[in-house]
Amino acid sequence: MLVDKDTSPRPERHPGLQMDVVTSLKALHKTVEGQQLTSDLGGNFPYSHTDWLQFHQKLVSFVLDLQEAAHLLRRAIKKIDGNPKTDTDQNVQLCIQDQKTSMKEVLQDARLVHLQREGGAILTRMRREEFRFTKSDDYRDALESVTVLYNQMVESVHTLVMRSNESLKHLDFLLKLREAESNLNTAKAWFDTEGEQRLKDSNSTEDTLESVNQAFQRFDTVLSQAKEKKQKTLTLVMEVEKILGSTNSNPETEVFRTLMNTFKSNMADFMLRAEQRRTELDNMVHVYRFCEEAAAFAKECRQYLEQVETGCYPAKANLSMLKTYEERLGDCFSARHFQKIKACSMKGVPNMANNSERASVEQMESRDSHARDSTHVTCFNLPFKADSKGSKGAKEASQSPKSPGIEG
């Protein structure tokens, strides 16, 4: 320690600390070599305290900015690597929007933008000042440390952008998946609720042609809706399958594949049952229409026989009309035609197979005198009720050569 012996008091000695006190430059040079002393102490060591202060002021400011930027980037990367809630398409959309907003805030941060634009230039200028501190280990250590921090910042920016792009790509894929899941669940809900209910309701019809025909028309509309939903859903599934085909297996895709396969299986089962029910209702319409025609024809025959008994028609006219009736019985109401209608009824009417043995063609073909005493016609053991809205409908039905949909 160099002190002025006349004006400076002698410093206190501290235990364990070796201290040499000198009172002149000559004595100082005997203790310390001249190449380790600065010029103001008579040495030749190249050192400027002003330069040192300026350098460290710039260094400290640069290091603080790099540390703050590193903290900002680490936090952003950690957020991307987190496990956000992505169980619905709405949540996935929120994650995408949140990530885009966060990335915009980070990449537009004033400190980070300044470091990206000027950091390299600042580091280069600091290296150019090396000639001022050629023999300073502190300078070299400080410069090495700040260079590491800067490189870490650059690498973190690259990592953040790369992970963000990968995450957004995955979220976009997940959004398509969740939207498909939502559409599948919507379609599934329709098939499971409204579709099944309409299928169930189709079994509740009154025992008239009008009621059965209305049930058929309503169910035909339901089946058309089901086919439309099926087509839309299968188109969606095909689009998603194309996406899944080029994607590595992950938990989300496996869950979706299971959901998709289950839905396709259940939908196929529903469509099969619906098609079968439509066929049954269609057959029932044909059977009930035939029964109505048979009832109208039986009534017409009975009324004619009653008029014949009263002598309203001459014998020649009776023979002509009876021949006409005989032709119709051999055509529209032949035994062969009855058998076909019977087979159709067994396919279309629930529990008909169990009652088929009791349904006899002879019962329908008997045209003896007992038919005159009854307005009720038993048709294939169906609980059939002929429409009684007037003679016009019966007359039109009796003139029909064949039952629609059934060839004699």
C-alpha angles and dihedrals in degrees: 000000000000113000137164105251093207101048107020122074116231111265121246116258119236123210113253094015118106111215131178116197118201127182101197141039090243091058089045092055089052089057101036127036116246094239088063094052125081122240095260087061093049095262134115102232108134105234136137117188091199090055090047092053093047092049094050093046089057091041095052093048092048093048092049091051091049092049093049091048091049090052091049092050095046090052092049093048091048090052092052091048091052127102108253122186108269104159095119135036090246091056091048090051089051090051091051092048093045093050093048090049092048092048091050091051093048098044091045094048106131095225093049093045090051092050092049092050102036106017095090092047092048091051091049092051091050090053091051089061091064091104088068092057103032093143098037116110089186090061093050093047092047092048091049092050095049090047090055091050092050093049090048089053092052091047091048091053090051091047092048094051092045094049092044091053091048091047094049090048090052092045091051089052090046090050091057088048094049092046089052090048090051092051091047091050091049091051091044090053090053094050093043096047117018095024094049091043092052089048090052094045091053088070092061108078135138118248097257134098092240093053094046092046091050090049089051093050093048093048092046088058091049091050090051089053090049092051091050092050090046092053094048092047094048090050089052091047091051091052092049092046089057089055093045091049092067096041128091116244114270135158094267094053093045091052091048093048090053092048092047095048092047091050093048091050094048092045091051089051092050093047091050092052092044093051090049091050091049090052090049092051091046090052090047091054090054092047095048092045090053091047090052091049090048091050092049092048092049090051091049091050092048093049091049092050090051090053091047091054090055090053097244094142132050118245093252092054090047091055092050094049093044089052089052091051090047091053091051091048090052092049119029095020101033122140090250092053091048089053091053092049089047091053089048091051091052089056097043108037120071114243090009092123089059092053098039094103090059094050109088130187089212089063090060095041097051109107100171128133094280089072089066093065097056135059092192119093122198108214117192089327090294118148085242122170116194114228112255101194094122145301093279094072092045092049093050090048092050092053093052108109095209140008110258113259094015122093116206 
